[in-house]
Structure formats: C-alpha cells, structure tokens
Amino acid sequence: MSYRVTVRRGSQVSHEDYETLNQALAAVEREARGDRRAVEALGRTYEPEELVAARIELKGASKRAGVDVRGDGSLVAWTGRIRRTPLEGEALRALRQSVSVEP
C-alpha cells in the first residue's frame, strides 16, 4: 500500500509517494509549516488568516484527508473528497486520528 502527499501552493503543485502511513503523515507535518503574509487581490487586501496559503492532501487506502495552511500559519484539518468536512481539535493530531482509524 502506498500513500501520496500532494502539496498545492498557489499555482505550484508537487506530489510525493510514501510506503507507509507514518512516512506520509510526517511529510504532511513538514509541509504544514507555511509562511505568514497578507495578499492583495482584486483591489482588496486579504489578511493572512483569511487565506489558504497551501493545501496538503493525503491519499491512500481509499482515504482522502488533508490540512489547509492559512496565511497566518494556522491549520485546518479536513477529510472527504468533494465535500470537505473540517476535523475538530488540534489539526495535525485530528488528521492523524482520522486516517489511522480503520472503519
């Protein structure tokens, strides 16, 4: 079983494959360290906490989950493919619990 971690930062997309879930989760945690900055677009200044600076997605074993890194460095964990369902609690721990528990 392999796991793929996809990182989207603006128009840049990268993919990495990992053999174990622990390796993939460690990569998600490394990538979740984002930068903090305000961005001006469409004549409006968006504060860092209003933006998703990066989306990090983990796929494998018929699971799809990830973390959105806000511009202020805060994290929002989510699960699901089409409808994103936010996970409660500290983001990286919630993500780890959601993908580690077998249904």
Biopython code that builds the backbone (N, CA, C, O; Angstrom):
import numpy as np
from Bio.PDB.StructureBuilder import StructureBuilder

atoms = [
    (1, "MET", "N", (0.847, -1.173, 0.000)),
    (1, "MET", "CA", (0.000, 0.000, 0.000)),
    (1, "MET", "C", (0.887, 1.228, 0.000)),
    (1, "MET", "O", (1.823, 1.313, 0.795)),
    (2, "SER", "N", (0.615, 2.172, -0.866)),
    (2, "SER", "CA", (1.385, 3.413, -0.860)),
    (2, "SER", "C", (0.454, 4.593, -0.592)),
    (2, "SER", "O", (-0.764, 4.507, -0.750)),
    (3, "TYR", "N", (1.066, 5.677, -0.188)),
    (3, "TYR", "CA", (0.334, 6.890, 0.144)),
    (3, "TYR", "C", (0.933, 8.038, -0.646)),
    (3, "TYR", "O", (2.152, 8.126, -0.794)),
    (4, "ARG", "N", (0.090, 8.909, -1.150)),
    (4, "ARG", "CA", (0.548, 10.061, -1.920)),
    (4, "ARG", "C", (0.211, 11.335, -1.163)),
    (4, "ARG", "O", (-0.905, 11.510, -0.673)),
    (5, "VAL", "N", (1.197, 12.222, -1.078)),
    (5, "VAL", "CA", (1.004, 13.537, -0.478)),
    (5, "VAL", "C", (1.119, 14.561, -1.608)),
    (5, "VAL", "O", (2.136, 14.631, -2.299)),
    (6, "THR", "N", (0.062, 15.349, -1.781)),
    (6, "THR", "CA", (0.028, 16.400, -2.794)),
    (6, "THR", "C", (0.030, 17.743, -2.083)),
    (6, "THR", "O", (-0.762, 17.967, -1.167)),
    (7, "VAL", "N", (0.915, 18.632, -2.499)),
    (7, "VAL", "CA", (1.016, 19.958, -1.899)),
    (7, "VAL", "C", (0.709, 20.985, -2.979)),
    (7, "VAL", "O", (1.329, 20.996, -4.043)),
    (8, "ARG", "N", (-0.257, 21.845, -2.688)),
    (8, "ARG", "CA", (-0.615, 22.932, -3.595)),
    (8, "ARG", "C", (-0.331, 24.257, -2.904)),
    (8, "ARG", "O", (-0.915, 24.565, -1.865)),
    (9, "ARG", "N", (0.563, 25.032, -3.484)),
    (9, "ARG", "CA", (0.871, 26.388, -3.012)),
    (9, "ARG", "C", (0.732, 27.305, -4.217)),
    (9, "ARG", "O", (1.615, 27.360, -5.072)),
    (10, "GLY", "N", (-0.377, 28.020, -4.277)),
    (10, "GLY", "CA", (-0.640, 28.855, -5.444)),
    (10, "GLY", "C", (-0.741, 27.974, -6.673)),
    (10, "GLY", "O", (-1.485, 26.992, -6.680)),
    (11, "SER", "N", (0.001, 28.319, -7.710)),
    (11, "SER", "CA", (-0.042, 27.529, -8.940)),
    (11, "SER", "C", (0.948, 26.366, -8.929)),
    (11, "SER", "O", (0.993, 25.588, -9.882)),
    (12, "GLN", "N", (1.733, 26.241, -7.877)),
    (12, "GLN", "CA", (2.714, 25.160, -7.794)),
    (12, "GLN", "C", (2.098, 23.924, -7.139)),
    (12, "GLN", "O", (1.480, 24.011, -6.078)),
    (13, "VAL", "N", (2.276, 22.781, -7.785)),
    (13, "VAL", "CA", (1.762, 21.515, -7.261)),
    (13, "VAL", "C", (2.899, 20.508, -7.261)),
    (13, "VAL", "O", (3.620, 20.367, -8.249)),
    (14, "SER", "N", (3.053, 19.806, -6.138)),
    (14, "SER", "CA", (4.064, 18.747, -6.070)),
    (14, "SER", "C", (3.432, 17.490, -5.475)),
    (14, "SER", "O", (2.482, 17.564, -4.696)),
    (15, "HIS", "N", (3.975, 16.346, -5.856)),
    (15, "HIS", "CA", (3.492, 15.052, -5.376)),
    (15, "HIS", "C", (4.675, 14.231, -4.870)),
    (15, "HIS", "O", (5.760, 14.255, -5.452)),
    (16, "GLU", "N", (4.451, 13.521, -3.801)),
    (16, "GLU", "CA", (5.442, 12.568, -3.296)),
    (16, "GLU", "C", (4.701, 11.314, -2.866)),
    (16, "GLU", "O", (3.615, 11.398, -2.292)),
    (17, "ASP", "N", (5.279, 10.152, -3.140)),
    (17, "ASP", "CA", (4.707, 8.880, -2.715)),
    (17, "ASP", "C", (5.516, 8.316, -1.558)),
    (17, "ASP", "O", (6.741, 8.435, -1.530)),
    (18, "TYR", "N", (4.825, 7.700, -0.601)),
    (18, "TYR", "CA", (5.450, 7.115, 0.583)),
    (18, "TYR", "C", (4.918, 5.713, 0.788)),
    (18, "TYR", "O", (3.763, 5.423, 0.477)),
    (19, "GLU", "N", (5.766, 4.845, 1.313)),
    (19, "GLU", "CA", (5.379, 3.453, 1.513)),
    (19, "GLU", "C", (4.493, 3.245, 2.723)),
    (19, "GLU", "O", (3.638, 2.359, 2.718)),
    (20, "THR", "N", (4.684, 4.051, 3.766)),
    (20, "THR", "CA", (3.899, 3.854, 4.984)),
    (20, "THR", "C", (3.097, 5.097, 5.318)),
    (20, "THR", "O", (3.432, 6.205, 4.898)),
    (21, "LEU", "N", (2.032, 4.894, 6.080)),
    (21, "LEU", "CA", (1.200, 6.000, 6.527)),
    (21, "LEU", "C", (1.994, 6.950, 7.417)),
    (21, "LEU", "O", (1.833, 8.166, 7.312)),
    (22, "ASN", "N", (2.843, 6.423, 8.285)),
    (22, "ASN", "CA", (3.644, 7.280, 9.165)),
    (22, "ASN", "C", (4.592, 8.179, 8.376)),
    (22, "ASN", "O", (4.775, 9.343, 8.735)),
    (23, "GLN", "N", (5.197, 7.658, 7.306)),
    (23, "GLN", "CA", (6.063, 8.485, 6.466)),
    (23, "GLN", "C", (5.255, 9.601, 5.803)),
    (23, "GLN", "O", (5.703, 10.745, 5.741)),
    (24, "ALA", "N", (4.073, 9.265, 5.312)),
    (24, "ALA", "CA", (3.218, 10.251, 4.647)),
    (24, "ALA", "C", (2.759, 11.326, 5.627)),
    (24, "ALA", "O", (2.765, 12.511, 5.294)),
    (25, "LEU", "N", (2.365, 10.921, 6.827)),
    (25, "LEU", "CA", (1.929, 11.894, 7.831)),
    (25, "LEU", "C", (3.079, 12.797, 8.269)),
    (25, "LEU", "O", (2.868, 13.983, 8.524)),
    (26, "ALA", "N", (4.275, 12.259, 8.358)),
    (26, "ALA", "CA", (5.444, 13.077, 8.699)),
    (26, "ALA", "C", (5.687, 14.118, 7.601)),
    (26, "ALA", "O", (6.049, 15.258, 7.895)),
    (27, "ALA", "N", (5.491, 13.729, 6.346)),
    (27, "ALA", "CA", (5.647, 14.680, 5.240)),
    (27, "ALA", "C", (4.593, 15.775, 5.308)),
    (27, "ALA", "O", (4.897, 16.943, 5.063)),
    (28, "VAL", "N", (3.353, 15.410, 5.640)),
    (28, "VAL", "CA", (2.290, 16.413, 5.792)),
    (28, "VAL", "C", (2.679, 17.412, 6.874)),
    (28, "VAL", "O", (2.532, 18.620, 6.689)),
    (29, "GLU", "N", (3.175, 16.914, 8.000)),
    (29, "GLU", "CA", (3.566, 17.796, 9.101)),
    (29, "GLU", "C", (4.709, 18.728, 8.689)),
    (29, "GLU", "O", (4.699, 19.905, 9.051)),
    (30, "ARG", "N", (5.692, 18.222, 7.940)),
    (30, "ARG", "CA", (6.796, 19.064, 7.465)),
    (30, "ARG", "C", (6.281, 20.165, 6.538)),
    (30, "ARG", "O", (6.675, 21.324, 6.661)),
    (31, "GLU", "N", (5.403, 19.795, 5.614)),
    (31, "GLU", "CA", (4.896, 20.747, 4.627)),
    (31, "GLU", "C", (3.943, 21.766, 5.239)),
    (31, "GLU", "O", (3.734, 22.836, 4.667)),
    (32, "ALA", "N", (3.362, 21.451, 6.393)),
    (32, "ALA", "CA", (2.361, 22.330, 7.009)),
    (32, "ALA", "C", (2.955, 23.581, 7.629)),
    (32, "ALA", "O", (2.216, 24.442, 8.105)),
    (33, "ARG", "N", (4.249, 23.698, 7.633)),
    (33, "ARG", "CA", (4.896, 24.901, 8.177)),
    (33, "ARG", "C", (4.916, 25.967, 7.080)),
    (33, "ARG", "O", (5.854, 26.033, 6.285)),
    (34, "GLY", "N", (3.870, 26.801, 7.046)),
    (34, "GLY", "CA", (3.717, 27.794, 5.976)),
    (34, "GLY", "C", (4.237, 29.157, 6.369)),
    (34, "GLY", "O", (4.614, 29.401, 7.515)),
    (35, "ASP", "N", (4.247, 30.040, 5.384)),
    (35, "ASP", "CA", (4.679, 31.413, 5.651)),
    (35, "ASP", "C", (3.465, 32.279, 5.970)),
    (35, "ASP", "O", (2.334, 31.931, 5.631)),
    (36, "ARG", "N", (3.713, 33.411, 6.624)),
    (36, "ARG", "CA", (2.649, 34.320, 7.029)),
    (36, "ARG", "C", (2.786, 35.622, 6.260)),
    (36, "ARG", "O", (3.814, 36.294, 6.333)),
    (37, "ARG", "N", (1.730, 35.976, 5.514)),
    (37, "ARG", "CA", (1.781, 37.231, 4.772)),
    (37, "ARG", "C", (0.386, 37.626, 4.324)),
    (37, "ARG", "O", (-0.477, 36.776, 4.106)),
    (38, "ALA", "N", (0.179, 38.929, 4.190)),
    (38, "ALA", "CA", (-1.062, 39.455, 3.631)),
    (38, "ALA", "C", (-0.912, 39.494, 2.107)),
    (38, "ALA", "O", (0.197, 39.636, 1.593)),
    (39, "VAL", "N", (-2.029, 39.368, 1.392)),
    (39, "VAL", "CA", (-2.002, 39.351, -0.066)),
    (39, "VAL", "C", (-3.050, 40.327, -0.579)),
    (39, "VAL", "O", (-4.157, 40.393, -0.046)),
    (40, "GLU", "N", (-2.701, 41.081, -1.610)),
    (40, "GLU", "CA", (-3.670, 41.970, -2.232)),
    (40, "GLU", "C", (-4.116, 41.350, -3.547)),
    (40, "GLU", "O", (-3.294, 40.971, -4.381)),
    (41, "ALA", "N", (-5.438, 41.250, -3.721)),
    (41, "ALA", "CA", (-6.008, 40.685, -4.942)),
    (41, "ALA", "C", (-7.374, 41.304, -5.176)),
    (41, "ALA", "O", (-8.140, 41.520, -4.237)),
    (42, "LEU", "N", (-7.668, 41.583, -6.421)),
    (42, "LEU", "CA", (-8.960, 42.156, -6.805)),
    (42, "LEU", "C", (-9.282, 43.424, -6.016)),
    (42, "LEU", "O", (-10.434, 43.653, -5.648)),
    (43, "GLY", "N", (-8.269, 44.244, -5.757)),
    (43, "GLY", "CA", (-8.473, 45.507, -5.085)),
    (43, "GLY", "C", (-8.756, 45.411, -3.602)),
    (43, "GLY", "O", (-9.193, 46.387, -2.992)),
    (44, "ARG", "N", (-8.518, 44.267, -3.019)),
    (44, "ARG", "CA", (-8.767, 44.086, -1.592)),
    (44, "ARG", "C", (-7.543, 43.425, -0.960)),
    (44, "ARG", "O", (-6.895, 42.577, -1.573)),
    (45, "THR", "N", (-7.242, 43.821, 0.257)),
    (45, "THR", "CA", (-6.158, 43.183, 0.990)),
    (45, "THR", "C", (-6.746, 42.084, 1.864)),
    (45, "THR", "O", (-7.637, 42.328, 2.677)),
    (46, "TYR", "N", (-6.240, 40.884, 1.686)),
    (46, "TYR", "CA", (-6.679, 39.740, 2.474)),
    (46, "TYR", "C", (-5.646, 39.488, 3.562)),
    (46, "TYR", "O", (-4.457, 39.336, 3.284)),
    (47, "GLU", "N", (-6.105, 39.447, 4.776)),
    (47, "GLU", "CA", (-5.214, 39.179, 5.894)),
    (47, "GLU", "C", (-4.816, 37.706, 5.871)),
    (47, "GLU", "O", (-5.542, 36.876, 5.324)),
    (48, "PRO", "N", (-3.675, 37.379, 6.457)),
    (48, "PRO", "CA", (-3.176, 36.010, 6.402)),
    (48, "PRO", "C", (-4.170, 34.955, 6.882)),
    (48, "PRO", "O", (-4.245, 33.875, 6.296)),
    (49, "GLU", "N", (-4.936, 35.245, 7.937)),
    (49, "GLU", "CA", (-5.860, 34.234, 8.461)),
    (49, "GLU", "C", (-7.053, 33.993, 7.536)),
    (49, "GLU", "O", (-7.790, 33.027, 7.731)),
    (50, "GLU", "N", (-7.257, 34.854, 6.528)),
    (50, "GLU", "CA", (-8.365, 34.696, 5.592)),
    (50, "GLU", "C", (-7.996, 33.828, 4.387)),
    (50, "GLU", "O", (-8.877, 33.416, 3.632)),
    (51, "LEU", "N", (-6.734, 33.552, 4.205)),
    (51, "LEU", "CA", (-6.262, 32.860, 3.012)),
    (51, "LEU", "C", (-5.837, 31.428, 3.292)),
    (51, "LEU", "O", (-5.399, 31.100, 4.395)),
    (52, "VAL", "N", (-5.971, 30.592, 2.290)),
    (52, "VAL", "CA", (-5.361, 29.268, 2.341)),
    (52, "VAL", "C", (-4.062, 29.388, 1.547)),
    (52, "VAL", "O", (-4.078, 29.471, 0.319)),
    (53, "ALA", "N", (-2.944, 29.397, 2.263)),
    (53, "ALA", "CA", (-1.636, 29.548, 1.626)),
    (53, "ALA", "C", (-1.188, 28.251, 0.970)),
    (53, "ALA", "O", (-0.481, 28.263, -0.038)),
    (54, "ALA", "N", (-1.608, 27.127, 1.555)),
    (54, "ALA", "CA", (-1.245, 25.830, 0.998)),
    (54, "ALA", "C", (-2.303, 24.806, 1.371)),
    (54, "ALA", "O", (-2.891, 24.865, 2.451)),
    (55, "ARG", "N", (-2.535, 23.873, 0.467)),
    (55, "ARG", "CA", (-3.420, 22.741, 0.745)),
    (55, "ARG", "C", (-2.576, 21.485, 0.600)),
    (55, "ARG", "O", (-1.969, 21.242, -0.443)),
    (56, "ILE", "N", (-2.548, 20.690, 1.668)),
    (56, "ILE", "CA", (-1.748, 19.470, 1.679)),
    (56, "ILE", "C", (-2.712, 18.303, 1.791)),
    (56, "ILE", "O", (-3.459, 18.195, 2.764)),
    (57, "GLU", "N", (-2.694, 17.436, 0.801)),
    (57, "GLU", "CA", (-3.657, 16.342, 0.728)),
    (57, "GLU", "C", (-2.939, 14.999, 0.833)),
    (57, "GLU", "O", (-1.872, 14.799, 0.253)),
    (58, "LEU", "N", (-3.546, 14.089, 1.582)),
    (58, "LEU", "CA", (-3.030, 12.732, 1.756)),
    (58, "LEU", "C", (-4.044, 11.768, 1.177)),
    (58, "LEU", "O", (-5.214, 11.792, 1.558)),
    (59, "LYS", "N", (-3.601, 10.906, 0.246)),
    (59, "LYS", "CA", (-4.475, 9.896, -0.340)),
    (59, "LYS", "C", (-3.825, 8.532, -0.182)),
    (59, "LYS", "O", (-2.609, 8.384, -0.309)),
    (60, "GLY", "N", (-4.661, 7.541, 0.097)),
    (60, "GLY", "CA", (-4.182, 6.173, 0.183)),
    (60, "GLY", "C", (-5.165, 5.330, 0.933)),
    (60, "GLY", "O", (-5.901, 5.827, 1.786)),
    (61, "ALA", "N", (-5.185, 4.052, 0.623)),
    (61, "ALA", "CA", (-6.059, 3.095, 1.308)),
    (61, "ALA", "C", (-7.509, 3.578, 1.315)),
    (61, "ALA", "O", (-8.199, 3.487, 2.331)),
    (62, "SER", "N", (-7.959, 4.087, 0.177)),
    (62, "SER", "CA", (-9.318, 4.611, -0.013)),
    (62, "SER", "C", (-9.677, 5.718, 0.959)),
    (62, "SER", "O", (-10.853, 5.912, 1.265)),
    (63, "LYS", "N", (-8.690, 6.442, 1.449)),
    (63, "LYS", "CA", (-8.921, 7.583, 2.335)),
    (63, "LYS", "C", (-8.409, 8.842, 1.657)),
    (63, "LYS", "O", (-7.443, 8.813, 0.894)),
    (64, "ARG", "N", (-9.070, 9.930, 1.947)),
    (64, "ARG", "CA", (-8.618, 11.233, 1.451)),
    (64, "ARG", "C", (-8.832, 12.233, 2.570)),
    (64, "ARG", "O", (-9.948, 12.412, 3.057)),
    (65, "ALA", "N", (-7.747, 12.882, 2.971)),
    (65, "ALA", "CA", (-7.801, 13.862, 4.056)),
    (65, "ALA", "C", (-6.651, 14.825, 3.851)),
    (65, "ALA", "O", (-5.791, 14.608, 2.997)),
    (66, "GLY", "N", (-6.637, 15.888, 4.636)),
    (66, "GLY", "CA", (-5.544, 16.829, 4.478)),
    (66, "GLY", "C", (-5.602, 17.974, 5.462)),
    (66, "GLY", "O", (-6.378, 17.981, 6.418)),
    (67, "VAL", "N", (-4.743, 18.946, 5.184)),
    (67, "VAL", "CA", (-4.616, 20.124, 6.038)),
    (67, "VAL", "C", (-4.545, 21.347, 5.132)),
    (67, "VAL", "O", (-3.802, 21.362, 4.150)),
    (68, "ASP", "N", (-5.326, 22.373, 5.470)),
    (68, "ASP", "CA", (-5.178, 23.678, 4.840)),
    (68, "ASP", "C", (-4.317, 24.528, 5.759)),
    (68, "ASP", "O", (-4.590, 24.640, 6.954)),
    (69, "VAL", "N", (-3.274, 25.126, 5.195)),
    (69, "VAL", "CA", (-2.403, 26.017, 5.950)),
    (69, "VAL", "C", (-2.840, 27.440, 5.623)),
    (69, "VAL", "O", (-2.726, 27.882, 4.480)),
    (70, "ARG", "N", (-3.334, 28.147, 6.618)),
    (70, "ARG", "CA", (-3.752, 29.535, 6.432)),
    (70, "ARG", "C", (-2.517, 30.425, 6.356)),
    (70, "ARG", "O", (-1.430, 30.029, 6.775)),
    (71, "GLY", "N", (-2.689, 31.608, 5.827)),
    (71, "GLY", "CA", (-1.580, 32.546, 5.681)),
    (71, "GLY", "C", (-0.945, 32.938, 6.991)),
    (71, "GLY", "O", (0.217, 33.343, 7.017)),
    (72, "ASP", "N", (-1.695, 32.826, 8.104)),
    (72, "ASP", "CA", (-1.128, 33.161, 9.414)),
    (72, "ASP", "C", (-0.460, 31.975, 10.079)),
    (72, "ASP", "O", (-0.020, 32.069, 11.225)),
    (73, "GLY", "N", (-0.379, 30.843, 9.359)),
    (73, "GLY", "CA", (0.261, 29.647, 9.898)),
    (73, "GLY", "C", (-0.688, 28.715, 10.618)),
    (73, "GLY", "O", (-0.287, 27.613, 10.990)),
    (74, "SER", "N", (-1.945, 29.119, 10.832)),
    (74, "SER", "CA", (-2.896, 28.220, 11.488)),
    (74, "SER", "C", (-3.280, 27.100, 10.532)),
    (74, "SER", "O", (-3.188, 27.249, 9.314)),
    (75, "LEU", "N", (-3.705, 25.995, 11.091)),
    (75, "LEU", "CA", (-4.018, 24.804, 10.310)),
    (75, "LEU", "C", (-5.471, 24.404, 10.494)),
    (75, "LEU", "O", (-6.022, 24.518, 11.589)),
    (76, "VAL", "N", (-6.090, 23.934, 9.411)),
    (76, "VAL", "CA", (-7.439, 23.388, 9.460)),
    (76, "VAL", "C", (-7.379, 22.021, 8.796)),
    (76, "VAL", "O", (-7.122, 21.920, 7.596)),
    (77, "ALA", "N", (-7.617, 20.968, 9.575)),
    (77, "ALA", "CA", (-7.615, 19.612, 9.030)),
    (77, "ALA", "C", (-8.986, 19.322, 8.438)),
    (77, "ALA", "O", (-9.998, 19.830, 8.921)),
    (78, "TRP", "N", (-9.017, 18.501, 7.384)),
    (78, "TRP", "CA", (-10.272, 18.155, 6.738)),
    (78, "TRP", "C", (-10.216, 16.725, 6.217)),
    (78, "TRP", "O", (-9.146, 16.134, 6.074)),
    (79, "THR", "N", (-11.388, 16.195, 5.942)),
    (79, "THR", "CA", (-11.492, 14.875, 5.341)),
    (79, "THR", "C", (-12.574, 14.930, 4.278)),
    (79, "THR", "O", (-13.457, 15.787, 4.330)),
    (80, "GLY", "N", (-12.514, 14.035, 3.328)),
    (80, "GLY", "CA", (-13.520, 13.992, 2.273)),
    (80, "GLY", "C", (-12.957, 14.391, 0.942)),
    (80, "GLY", "O", (-11.881, 14.980, 0.851)),
    (81, "ARG", "N", (-13.713, 14.057, -0.114)),
    (81, "ARG", "CA", (-13.236, 14.355, -1.454)),
    (81, "ARG", "C", (-13.946, 15.561, -2.040)),
    (81, "ARG", "O", (-13.307, 16.564, -2.356)),
    (82, "ILE", "N", (-15.240, 15.477, -2.186)),
    (82, "ILE", "CA", (-15.995, 16.562, -2.788)),
    (82, "ILE", "C", (-16.431, 17.558, -1.729)),
    (82, "ILE", "O", (-16.252, 18.764, -1.895)),
    (83, "ARG", "N", (-16.992, 17.068, -0.663)),
    (83, "ARG", "CA", (-17.396, 17.941, 0.437)),
    (83, "ARG", "C", (-16.347, 17.844, 1.526)),
    (83, "ARG", "O", (-16.125, 16.770, 2.085)),
    (84, "ARG", "N", (-15.717, 18.933, 1.824)),
    (84, "ARG", "CA", (-14.688, 18.961, 2.850)),
    (84, "ARG", "C", (-15.355, 19.084, 4.216)),
    (84, "ARG", "O", (-16.139, 20.003, 4.452)),
    (85, "THR", "N", (-15.045, 18.173, 5.091)),
    (85, "THR", "CA", (-15.575, 18.197, 6.445)),
    (85, "THR", "C", (-14.443, 18.553, 7.394)),
    (85, "THR", "O", (-13.505, 17.769, 7.543)),
    (86, "PRO", "N", (-14.502, 19.722, 8.046)),
    (86, "PRO", "CA", (-13.424, 20.100, 8.975)),
    (86, "PRO", "C", (-13.345, 19.111, 10.138)),
    (86, "PRO", "O", (-14.366, 18.620, 10.620)),
    (87, "LEU", "N", (-12.137, 18.831, 10.576)),
    (87, "LEU", "CA", (-11.919, 17.952, 11.719)),
    (87, "LEU", "C", (-11.726, 18.800, 12.958)),
    (87, "LEU", "O", (-11.069, 19.840, 12.908)),
    (88, "GLU", "N", (-12.285, 18.369, 14.052)),
    (88, "GLU", "CA", (-12.199, 19.112, 15.307)),
    (88, "GLU", "C", (-10.908, 18.785, 16.043)),
    (88, "GLU", "O", (-10.367, 17.689, 15.898)),
    (89, "GLY", "N", (-10.419, 19.728, 16.829)),
    (89, "GLY", "CA", (-9.225, 19.518, 17.642)),
    (89, "GLY", "C", (-7.990, 20.057, 16.951)),
    (89, "GLY", "O", (-8.074, 20.660, 15.881)),
    (90, "GLU", "N", (-6.844, 19.836, 17.570)),
    (90, "GLU", "CA", (-5.574, 20.279, 17.008)),
    (90, "GLU", "C", (-5.411, 19.599, 15.642)),
    (90, "GLU", "O", (-5.521, 18.377, 15.542)),
    (91, "ALA", "N", (-5.152, 20.377, 14.606)),
    (91, "ALA", "CA", (-5.274, 19.932, 13.220)),
    (91, "ALA", "C", (-4.453, 18.692, 12.876)),
    (91, "ALA", "O", (-5.002, 17.732, 12.334)),
    (92, "LEU", "N", (-3.165, 18.685, 13.172)),
    (92, "LEU", "CA", (-2.336, 17.546, 12.765)),
    (92, "LEU", "C", (-2.699, 16.283, 13.536)),
    (92, "LEU", "O", (-2.659, 15.185, 12.982)),
    (93, "ARG", "N", (-3.054, 16.434, 14.814)),
    (93, "ARG", "CA", (-3.479, 15.272, 15.600)),
    (93, "ARG", "C", (-4.811, 14.734, 15.064)),
    (93, "ARG", "O", (-4.991, 13.521, 14.949)),
    (94, "ALA", "N", (-5.745, 15.638, 14.735)),
    (94, "ALA", "CA", (-7.041, 15.227, 14.199)),
    (94, "ALA", "C", (-6.873, 14.512, 12.867)),
    (94, "ALA", "O", (-7.544, 13.514, 12.604)),
    (95, "LEU", "N", (-5.976, 15.022, 12.023)),
    (95, "LEU", "CA", (-5.707, 14.374, 10.746)),
    (95, "LEU", "C", (-5.148, 12.982, 10.965)),
    (95, "LEU", "O", (-5.599, 12.025, 10.336)),
    (96, "ARG", "N", (-4.169, 12.861, 11.851)),
    (96, "ARG", "CA", (-3.550, 11.568, 12.124)),
    (96, "ARG", "C", (-4.594, 10.576, 12.632)),
    (96, "ARG", "O", (-4.598, 9.419, 12.211)),
    (97, "GLN", "N", (-5.476, 11.010, 13.526)),
    (97, "GLN", "CA", (-6.514, 10.125, 14.053)),
    (97, "GLN", "C", (-7.509, 9.725, 12.975)),
    (97, "GLN", "O", (-7.955, 8.578, 12.949)),
    (98, "SER", "N", (-7.866, 10.648, 12.083)),
    (98, "SER", "CA", (-8.873, 10.341, 11.063)),
    (98, "SER", "C", (-8.395, 9.314, 10.054)),
    (98, "SER", "O", (-9.201, 8.529, 9.555)),
    (99, "VAL", "N", (-7.101, 9.296, 9.738)),
    (99, "VAL", "CA", (-6.606, 8.350, 8.749)),
    (99, "VAL", "C", (-6.048, 7.084, 9.378)),
    (99, "VAL", "O", (-5.833, 6.097, 8.675)),
    (100, "SER", "N", (-5.810, 7.085, 10.672)),
    (100, "SER", "CA", (-5.251, 5.910, 11.327)),
    (100, "SER", "C", (-6.311, 4.932, 11.778)),
    (100, "SER", "O", (-6.013, 3.751, 11.957)),
    (101, "VAL", "N", (-7.529, 5.377, 11.967)),
    (101, "VAL", "CA", (-8.596, 4.515, 12.483)),
    (101, "VAL", "C", (-9.249, 3.791, 11.316)),
    (101, "VAL", "O", (-9.724, 4.416, 10.368)),
    (102, "GLU", "N", (-9.264, 2.482, 11.396)),
    (102, "GLU", "CA", (-9.907, 1.679, 10.358)),
    (102, "GLU", "C", (-11.409, 1.657, 10.595)),
    (102, "GLU", "O", (-11.837, 1.528, 11.742)),
    (103, "PRO", "N", (-12.240, 1.780, 9.531)),
    (103, "PRO", "CA", (-13.690, 1.756, 9.718)),
    (103, "PRO", "C", (-14.201, 0.403, 10.147)),
    (103, "PRO", "O", (-15.404, 0.231, 10.343)),
]
sb = StructureBuilder()
sb.init_structure("model")
sb.init_model(0)
sb.init_chain("A")
sb.init_seg("    ")
for serial, (resi, resn, name, xyz) in enumerate(atoms, 1):
    if name == "N":
        sb.init_residue(resn, " ", resi, " ")
    sb.init_atom(name, np.array(xyz, "f"), 0.0, 1.0, " ", f" {name:<3s}", serial, name[0])
structure = sb.get_structure()
